[in-house]
Amino acid sequence: MEAAAGQAEEAALASFLDRAQTQRYAGGFNPESWEQEFDKIPMFMKKSPAEIDPEQNPDLACLQSIIFDEDRSPEEQANTYKNEGNEYFKEKNYKKAVISYTEGLKKKCSDQDLNAVLYTNRAAAQFYLGNYRSALSDVSAARKLKPNHLKAIIRGALCHLELKNFPEAMAWCEEGLRIDSKEKKLVETRAKADRLKRAEQRDARKAKLKEKKEQSQKEVLLTAIKERNIKLFLEASKEEDEISDGLAEMSLNGLSSDSTTGTKVYLDDNGNLNWPVLFLYPEYGQTDFISAFHEDSRFIDHIQVMFAELPPWDSERKYHPSNLELYFEDEAREEMYQLNTENTLLQVLQHQR
């Protein structure tokens, strides 16, 4: 078949030279187009076309029919597809490489070593496409056919590394090093997987300690709120009997920790509560927001700061601190309660509603 392919290329070249000579003597030879003509000959093509049109590329179509002759044995056809896939792989055209290797496997040839190579090569192409699980499946299939196939083991270790399966990556490296104890890629991969596994374990320990610390802080915060006889509105949580989950969803007057401000009630260093408080001015559709309103601060103190100067939206010039009335809403009863601006935030929060 290789001899036949060579003869076909020689015939194609001879055909081109004949055409060129004929055009020259006929006065039609174009020296500027000879490169394009040459590029139509398979031997001199810089890049093969994605789809082969027999009318546009008859010589290439002829070669293709010879190379992929269905009368050839499954082993010969599978090997041809393997070689084609290797060429695509060299060109970094991994998608086409996958297709070629797959076509080779479809031939179901009896050469298990060749099948193992096809699986391993397809795994390499899948790996570079980022399809790590598909690549891992292929190297596993290759090892069933050839358990000590070192390239398949190396590729499998790299797949596990990319998938962050660090213990599995190390295990595959160990298996490969029992075959070749000096294989550089396996030694490097094992060391990297070990380092990343230790880092992952360290990060997990840190996250657990942080979670434990936050849990403790939330419990202290909840205790401080309960000691002040403040009633909480707790939104439904998945684990209602877990203090931390209930507290994480705690909201005051509809302003919860997952609002756009991201603020929450907290205990300061002196053991005092600081709350997020939202002032609404429905008449003008305006708001003011205090992210940390100290529980012992009076409302009038904040109002005097906020309205030291009349706001630009107060067209009637009536928002003076002494003129303002404050209310909070009881959502359950749909009622409004007026509060004394001389009161502290704590006194208001201790209101029975």
N, C-alpha and C positions, 0 to 999 in steps of 0.2 A: 504493500500500500504506500509506503514511503517512496518507493521508486516511482510509483504511478503519480504521486503528488509532485515529485521533482520533474517528471516528464511534462506534467500539465503546466507547471510554471515556465519551463523552457519553451513550451509551445506558445504560451501567452506572450512571453518576451519576443519570440520570433515573430508572432503576429503583430505586435506593436511596431517592431523595427520595419517590417514589411509595409505597414500602413504609413509610417513616417517617411520611408523612402519614396513610396508612391506619391504622397502629398508633396514632397520636395520637388520631384521631377515634374509634377503637375503644376508647380508654382503655388501650391496651397499650404506649404509648410510654414507654420507660425512658430518662430523661435521663442516667443514669449509664453507659449502654452505647453511646451514640452514637459514641464514639471507636473502640470495637471494631468497630462496624458500618462506620465510615468506613475502617478499616484493611483491610477486605475489598475495597475498590475500588482497582484497580491505580494510579490517578492519585495516591492519597493514602497508599499503603502506605509505612510507614517502612522496612520491610525485606522483601524478597521471600522466600517460603518456599523451603526447600531442595528439596522435591519438591512439584509442583503437582497437587493432587487436584481433578479436575473437579467433584466433588460439593461439596467445601468451598469452592473458589474457581472457580466457573464463568466469571466475567468474565475472570479471569487466564488460564484455560485457553483461552478464546476468543481473547484477544489472542495467546497463544503460537502457536495454530494459524495465525493470520494472518501473524505475523512469520516463522515458520519454514515457510511454505508451500513444499512441494517443487516446485510448479509455477513458482516464480520462477526466474530465471536463476542459474547458479552464482555469478556475480559478485555479484548481490544477496544471495544467501544467505551468501556468504563475508564480505561487508561487514557483514551483520547480526551474524554471530558475532564479527567483529572488535570491533564496538561493544559487544556483550555482554561480551566479554573485557575491554575497557577499563573498563567499569563495575565489574567484579569487581576489576580491578587497583586502581582508585581506593579500593575498600573494603578493600584489602590482603588480599583473598581470592585469593591467588596460585594455589592449586591449581585452583580453578574457572576462573580466567583461562586457565591452561594448557589445560584441557579445551575452553574456547570457541575459543581460537585454533587448537587442533588440529582441531576440527570445521570451522572455516573452511578450513583447508588441505586437508581431505579433499574439499572441493568441487571441487578442481583447476580453478579458474577460469583464464581466459586472461589475466587482468590481472596481469602479472608484478610491477608495482609494489605491488599489493595483497598478493600473496603474499610479497613481500619484507618488507612491514610486518608481516604475520602472523608470519613467522619471527622478526623482530626483537622484536616485542612478546612472543612466547612466550619468547624468550631472556631478556627482562627479568624475566618472572615466574619463570622457572627460576633466574635469578640470585638473586632474593630468597628463594628456597627453599633456596639453598645448593647447587644442582645446577649447578656451574660448567662441568663438561664438556658437559653437555646444552645449556647456554646457548651455549657456544662452538661446538658443532655447528650450532645454529640460526643464529647470526650468519654462520657460514661459508656456510650454504645461502642466506642472504639476500644475501650479497655475490656469489654466483654469478649471482643474478638481477639484482642491481643493485650493481655493483662499487664505486661511489662513494657508497653509502648510509652517510652519516656516523654516524647513530645506531647502525648495526650495527658500525661500526668502533670507536666509543667503547665499546660493550658488550663487544666482543671484547677490547679492551685491558684493561678492568676484570676480565674473566674470567681472563686470563693473570696479572694482578697477584695475584688471589686464589689462583691455583694456584702462585704463586711462580715462574712462568716469566718472569722479569724481562726477559731479552733480547727475548723474543717480545712482551711488553707494550710495550716501547719501539719495536719495529719497527711494530706496529699504530698506535701514536701517530704515528710519522713518516709513515705512509701517510695518516692522517687529516689531519695538518697540511699535507700537500701540497695537500689539497682546501680546507682552511680554516686558514690559518696562525695565526689568532687564537682558535681554539676553546679556551676556558678549561679545560674538563674534560680535554682531551688534553694541554695544556701541564702541568697539575698532575699528571696520571697519569704522564707521561713523567718528570717530575722525581722523583716518588716511586719509580718503578720503578728509575731510575738510582741513587738513594740506597740502596735496598734491595739492589740488585745489588752495589754496592760493599761494603756491610756484609756480605753473604753471602760475597764473595770474601775479605774481611778475616778473617772467622770461620774460613773454610776454611784460610787460611794459618796462623792461630793453632793450629787443631786439628792441622795437620800438624807444626808445630814441637813441640807438646806430645807428640804420638805419637813423634816422633823422640827427644825428651828421655827419655821413659819407656822407649823401646827401649834407649837407651844405659845408663840406670840398671839395667835388668834384666840387661844383659850384664855390667856391673860386678859386680852381685850374684852372678850365676852364677859368675863367675870367682873371687870371694871364697870361695864355697862349695866349689868344686873344689879350690882351694888348700889347704883344710883337710881334704881327703880325706873329705868327707862324701858318702855315697851318697844319691842322691835317688830317690824314687819318682815317676816322671812319668806322669801319666795320658795316654791316647792323645789326640793333638790332630790337627786337620785337616792342619796343615803340620808334620810331625814334625821336619823339618830346620830349622825356624825357631826360633831360641833363645827369642825372646820368647813365642811361643805355648806352648812346652813349659814355660817357667818360670812363666808365668801360671797353669798348672794344677798347679804344684808343691804337694805336700801332705806333711805330716809326721805319721806315726801316724794318718792318716785325717782330719786337720784341715786343710782346704784353704782357699784364699783365698775360695771362694764359700760358706763356712759362714755361719751366722747372725751370727757375730761380725764377719765381714768383715776379720779381721786377717791380716797377712802377715809373713813374715820380711823384715827390712830392715837395711841398713847405717846405723849412726848416724854422727854427724859425726866420730867418732874412728876410723872404719873397723872397728867391732866389729859382729858380727852379733847381732841380737835376734830371738828366736823366740816364736811363740805356743805355749804348753804347757798341756795339759789333764791334770789329775789326776782319776782315777776311783776311787771308793770303792764297789766292787760290792756289798759287804756291806750297805750302807744305800742304795744307788742314789743317791749324792750325788756332786758334782763340785766342783772348784775350777779356775779358769782364770786363767792369767797371760798377758796379751796381749803383753808384751815381756820375755822371760826373757833376760837378758844371757848371752852364751855363756861368760863367765868366772865366772858366779855358781855357787855350789855348791847342790845340792839341799837340803842340811840348813839352809842359810840361809833359804830360802823356807819350809821346813817349820816352822821355829821361829817364824816370823811367823804362818803360817796357824793353827798350833795353840798359840799362846801361851796361849789359853784353850780349854778343851774345847768342841767344837761342840755345840749343843743336840740334834743327832740322835744323838750318841754316848751311847746309853742305858746302856752298860756301863762308861763312863768309862775306856776303854782306849786312846784315840787320843792318846798322849803322843809327842812328837817322838822320844824315844829308843826307843820301842817299834815304830815304823813300819818296814815293809819296802817297798821300791819295786821295781816290775818294769816292763819294757816288753814289748810283744807283737811277735813276728815273725809277721806275718799269713801270709806265704808258707808257712812251716813249721808254723804254728799252735803255736808254742812261746812260753814266757814266759822272759825273762831277768832275773835279779835284778841291780840296780845298787847300787853303793856310794853312799850318800847324801853322802859326803864329796867325791864326784866333781863336777866342773863339768859344765854342760850340754854343752860342747864335747867333753869326754872321752867322754860317753855317746853323742853323735852320731857319733863316730868309731868306734864299735863295728862290727865287721865285719858284723853282722846288723842 
